[in-house]
Amino acid sequence: MLNQKICSHLAALTDIRSADEYVCEECIKTGDSWVHLRTCQTCGTTLCCDSSPNKHATKHFRASNHPVVASAEPGERWVWCYADEQMAQY
């Protein structure tokens, strides 16, 4: 699936989970806004990126240790591994 030399977390991906809804589930709860969305590749949760005020995707990684997110932005086809700080296109 991915062509460049990549970390084991990214190499283990067989399918890319996409967002069920294009909202940050945590920002909705607090009435906050977000900039971009990321979808956790372990559990499928979609949360806001680090450009957003609450950085919920990174907070999710720290709390859950789920290492990989995919961009949930239309037209973007990349994944990011928080654990190894590595990005790959797919």
MOJOLIN-V125865 format. One record per run of one state. SS is the DSSP state (a for helix, b for strand, c for the rest). FROM is the first residue (numbers start at 1). LEN is the number of residues. If there is no record, write none. Layout:
ss:from:len
SS:FROM:LEN
SS:FROM:LEN
//
This chain:
ss:from:len
c:1:7
a:8:4
c:12:13
a:25:6
c:31:6
b:37:4
c:41:5
b:46:3
c:49:7
a:56:9
c:65:3
b:68:4
c:72:6
b:78:4
c:82:4
b:86:4
c:90:1
//
